[in-house]
Amino acid sequence: MNQINVARPDAMRDEAVPSRYALKVGDIDVTVFSDGVLSINPATLATNADKAKLSAWLRDNFLPPEVIDYPLNVSVVRSGDRTILIDSGLGTEFPGFPRAGQLAMRLDAAGIDPASVTDVVLTHLHMDHIGGLLV
């Protein structure tokens, strides 16, 4: 029997949830890829929040109090002869986040060669947006 590695699926066939969503905006093709998730303590996102209020908010929104799976997404835009990567995901150099850094595998599954990227746009410089450039 084949076992699925949900932490680092080997290919699209191993994914529990599809890793990309494509849409067309006029003549422009946009594909949004999942780079995986960061499993983080919600308190790190709300460092100045009252702990009791944060716990109540998490409970009221059906979120676990200890760990939240924070989704990471990266977009590829194809327009004319340009292939534009918007952000680069976390990359693979962060073993503390084993469910993130899946962009290279997901681009490969979609038939996109990283060498075909003509432009890279960074929305900001957090590691989950630039880590994929640090290979």
Buried (B, 14 or more C-beta within 10 A) or exposed (E): EEEEEEEBBEEBEBBEEEBBEEEEEEEEBBBBBBBBBBBEEBBEEBEEEEEEEBBEBBEEEEEEBEEBBBEBBBBBBBBEEEBBBBBBBBBBEBEEBEBBBBBBBBBEBBEBEBEEBEEEEEEEEEBBBBBBEEE
